[in-house]
């Protein structure tokens, strides 16, 4: 039987070697970025004036006009600029509705250009890239590379982003696609269930349960208080903006590093025990929260559990593991043995006790076993509730 395959997107950032590159080539790249930014801002202004949020509508309206206005710019850049402008304008509208933006219209300030596949050629063998620039020219640049970039050899090349940072360094960020064969899901498939909490990630199945302490709630609260202090005490608007941006970046760096460590730990364990499926709760409705509790809503808003799900799913599929989501309702409040209702046990803060069968277990362990049980019921149509996902008594 043919195994199901899935294409996984990966991204690689290459620094363009400007020391050994002719100055005229660097000038051509910077000229391209300047013209591209001008085109994007023109399109944003038009989209904002005419309330256009559809890429096809914007392209059909402005394409020929911009081809005449910028005859030296390759036509594909106009197409990319239309997509780019619509993406920026949609993001602006979304932020405006959420009252996160005070500006009247968006302005594209970055020196960045989207590149379709026909606008560049990547030669990983020699670590070179050819890029289409103005006046129907093609330039070739050398790319800095390391051990990390070696894994992209042989992968399908997608689109790219050409960017210049504030320090003058030039980068080519390329997307790749890797075809991964996923194993067939069967009733006998071994699973790893993952329960994501604010400060701990619990994973396992009927045979074992392990914890990974993230302390994300503590980290998020600490940076929230730091940002609030900056907002109340720092007077200069520009300094305040820079400090907020700095600490927001630091917060995300710390949390992201924890997420990748947790994902690696779970995947390594899955491979070790021979599991082929990772099961998680579908928490998409969680951020609706309790409308009467501002503190709860604030904590839920800061907790980026969806991002962890994305990282774990991405990494799992790269390693040939299937990922499934189940209904999260009452996974910590239902007995995994008899399906009865659980109450807090007087024997411990996190212990739960079943009113029917007397099972007493940690609530996170119960959640993991209920997620395992629910996977078999939802995807394998197995109804034997006593045998599927039942914990083992000491």
TANORHU-V366294 format. One record per backbone hydrogen bond with DSSP energy under -1.0 kcal/mol. CO is the residue of the C=O (numbers start at 1). NH is the residue of the N-H. E is the energy in kcal/mol with one decimal. If there is no record, write none. Layout:
BEGIN
[[CO NH E] [CO NH E]]
END
This chain:
BEGIN
[[4 182 -3.1] [6 180 -3.0] [8 178 -2.8] [10 176 -3.2] [12 174 -2.8] [14 172 -2.9] [15 144 -3.1] [22 26 -1.6] [23 27 -2.3] [24 28 -1.8] [25 29 -1.9] [26 30 -2.3] [27 31 -2.3] [28 32 -2.3] [29 33 -2.3] [30 34 -1.8] [31 35 -2.4] [32 36 -2.7] [33 37 -2.2] [34 38 -1.9] [35 39 -2.2] [36 40 -2.5] [37 41 -2.4] [38 42 -1.9] [39 43 -2.2] [40 44 -2.5] [41 45 -2.4] [42 46 -1.9] [43 47 -2.8] [44 48 -2.8] [45 49 -2.5] [46 50 -2.3] [47 52 -2.1] [54 58 -2.1] [55 59 -2.7] [56 60 -2.6] [57 61 -1.5] [58 62 -2.4] [59 63 -2.3] [62 66 -2.5] [63 67 -2.0] [64 68 -1.6] [65 69 -1.9] [66 70 -2.6] [70 73 -1.1] [72 135 -1.7] [74 77 -1.5] [75 79 -1.4] [76 80 -2.3] [77 81 -2.6] [78 82 -1.9] [79 83 -1.8] [80 84 -2.6] [81 85 -2.9] [82 86 -2.1] [83 87 -2.1] [84 88 -2.2] [85 89 -2.7] [86 90 -2.6] [87 91 -1.9] [88 92 -2.2] [89 93 -2.3] [90 94 -2.3] [91 95 -2.4] [92 96 -2.3] [93 97 -2.3] [94 98 -1.5] [95 100 -3.1] [96 99 -1.2] [110 112 -1.2] [111 164 -2.4] [113 162 -2.9] [115 160 -2.3] [116 119 -1.9] [119 132 -2.7] [121 130 -2.7] [123 128 -2.2] [127 143 -2.4] [128 123 -3.1] [129 141 -2.7] [130 121 -2.5] [131 139 -2.4] [137 133 -2.7] [139 131 -2.6] [141 129 -2.2] [142 17 -2.7] [149 152 -1.6] [150 153 -1.6] [152 155 -1.8] [156 177 -2.4] [159 175 -2.7] [160 115 -3.1] [161 173 -3.0] [162 113 -2.7] [163 171 -2.7] [165 168 -2.2] [169 165 -2.5] [170 16 -2.8] [171 163 -2.4] [172 14 -2.6] [173 161 -2.3] [174 12 -2.7] [175 158 -3.5] [176 10 -2.7] [177 156 -1.8] [178 8 -3.0] [180 6 -2.4] [186 189 -1.6] [190 276 -2.3] [190 277 -1.4] [192 279 -2.6] [193 204 -2.0] [195 202 -2.7] [198 217 -1.0] [199 214 -1.8] [199 215 -2.1] [200 197 -2.0] [201 212 -2.3] [202 195 -3.6] [203 210 -3.1] [204 193 -3.2] [208 205 -2.5] [210 203 -2.5] [212 201 -2.5] [215 219 -2.3] [216 220 -3.1] [217 221 -2.2] [218 222 -2.3] [219 223 -2.2] [220 224 -2.2] [221 225 -2.4] [222 226 -1.8] [223 227 -2.5] [224 228 -2.1] [225 229 -1.9] [226 230 -2.0] [227 231 -2.4] [228 232 -1.5] [229 233 -1.9] [230 234 -2.3] [236 240 -2.5] [237 241 -2.3] [238 242 -2.2] [239 243 -2.5] [240 244 -2.5] [241 245 -2.3] [242 246 -2.3] [243 247 -2.5] [244 248 -2.1] [245 249 -2.1] [246 250 -2.0] [247 251 -2.3] [248 252 -2.1] [249 253 -2.3] [250 254 -2.2] [251 255 -2.3] [252 256 -2.9] [253 257 -2.1] [254 258 -1.8] [255 259 -2.4] [256 260 -2.4] [257 261 -1.9] [258 262 -2.6] [259 263 -2.7] [260 264 -2.2] [261 265 -2.2] [262 266 -2.3] [263 267 -2.5] [264 268 -2.7] [265 269 -1.9] [266 270 -2.4] [267 271 -2.5] [268 272 -2.2] [269 273 -2.3] [270 275 -2.5] [276 322 -2.6] [277 192 -2.3] [278 324 -2.4] [279 194 -2.8] [280 326 -2.2] [281 283 -1.1] [283 286 -1.7] [285 288 -1.4] [286 289 -1.6] [290 293 -2.1] [293 297 -2.0] [294 298 -2.3] [295 299 -2.3] [296 300 -2.6] [297 301 -2.2] [298 302 -1.8] [299 303 -1.5] [303 305 -1.0] [304 308 -1.4] [305 309 -2.3] [306 310 -2.4] [307 311 -2.4] [308 312 -2.9] [309 313 -2.7] [310 314 -2.5] [311 315 -2.6] [312 316 -2.7] [313 317 -2.4] [314 318 -1.7] [315 319 -1.2] [316 321 -2.4] [317 320 -1.6] [322 278 -2.7] [324 280 -2.5] [326 282 -2.8] [328 331 -1.6] [333 342 -2.3] [335 339 -1.4] [340 335 -3.0] [341 355 -1.9] [343 353 -3.3] [345 348 -1.0] [350 363 -2.4] [351 345 -2.5] [352 361 -2.1] [353 343 -2.6] [359 354 -2.5] [361 352 -2.8] [362 366 -2.3] [363 367 -2.1] [364 368 -2.2] [365 369 -2.1] [366 370 -2.4] [367 371 -2.3] [368 372 -2.0] [369 373 -2.3] [370 374 -2.7] [371 375 -2.0] [372 376 -1.7] [373 377 -1.8] [374 378 -2.9] [375 379 -2.9] [376 382 -1.8] [383 385 -1.9] [384 388 -2.0]]
END
